[in-house]
Amino acid sequence: MPETAPQGATSSVIADAHTLTTLQQRWPTHRIWRSRDEAGRPAGWYATAHDPAPGEDRTVGADTARQLELKLAAPPDPAPRFQPGAVGRW
């Protein structure tokens, strides 16, 4: 007998598809996607930059779509890089 989806699973898939589309429209410089856990259920939210800037992480992940959006909106400052001839403590 074929397995059936849990009650409400279809609405969850539709909601995820809508959220993915919305995030992709807001962040066209990234590919937005969901990972899957060992059982094949949707898990984390990810954004992979098509052409990352120097020092930018190529892929950013979060537990929720909202957390991912916040990370994309305020990326961390890139790590300082060594510059020959620069004065300072390294």
N, C-alpha and C positions, 0 to 999 in steps of 0.2 A: 504494500500500500504506500503511495507517495506521501512524503512528509508535507505537512501544511505549515504555513507561516503562522507564528503566534498572533493572537488577536492584537490588532493595532499596528502590526509590522508594516502593512502597506502604507498607512498614513505616515509612519516614520520614514520610509523610503522616499515618499513624496516630499516630506518636509526637508530631508537631507538634500534631495535634488534641487529644491528651491533655494536652500541656503548656499549650496555649492555654486549655483548660477549667480546668485546675488554677490557672493564674495568674488567670483571671477570677474564680474562687471566692475566691481570697485577696485580690483587689483589686476588689471590686464597685463601687468609686467610679470605676473606669476601664474603658475599652473596650480590651482587649488585642488586638493584631493583628500580622500579619507583612507586611512589604513584599516586593516581588518585584524581581529584577534585570531587566536588559534582555532576558534570555532566558526570563523567566517563572519562574525558579527562586526558591524562598523565600530571602529575604535577612535584613534586620534585624528586630528585635523592637521593638514600640512599645506605649505605653500612653497613651491620651488621656483626661484627666480629664473626667468628665461636668459637674462644677461646680467648677472650680479655685478655690482660696482666693486672696486677694490676694497677689501676688508669686510664686505657684506657676506653674511652666511647665505649659501646657495639655497638651503632648505631650512625652513623654520617650522617647528611643530608645537602643538598645544593640545590639551585635553578637550577643549570645547571650541566651537566656531567663534564665539565671542573673544576668548583668550587669544586665538590666532589673529583675529582682526586687531586687537590691541597691540600685539607684537608687531604686526605689519605697520601700524600707524606710528609707532615709536620704537624704531629699531635701536639696539644698543650702539653706543659709540664704538667705532672700530678700535682695536688695540693699537697703542702707539707703535710706530715702526722706526727702526734705526735709520737715521739719516747721516751719512758720512759728513763730518765737519760740524755737526750740530753740537751745541754746548748744553750740557745737562748731565744729570745722573742717570745712568742706565743700569 
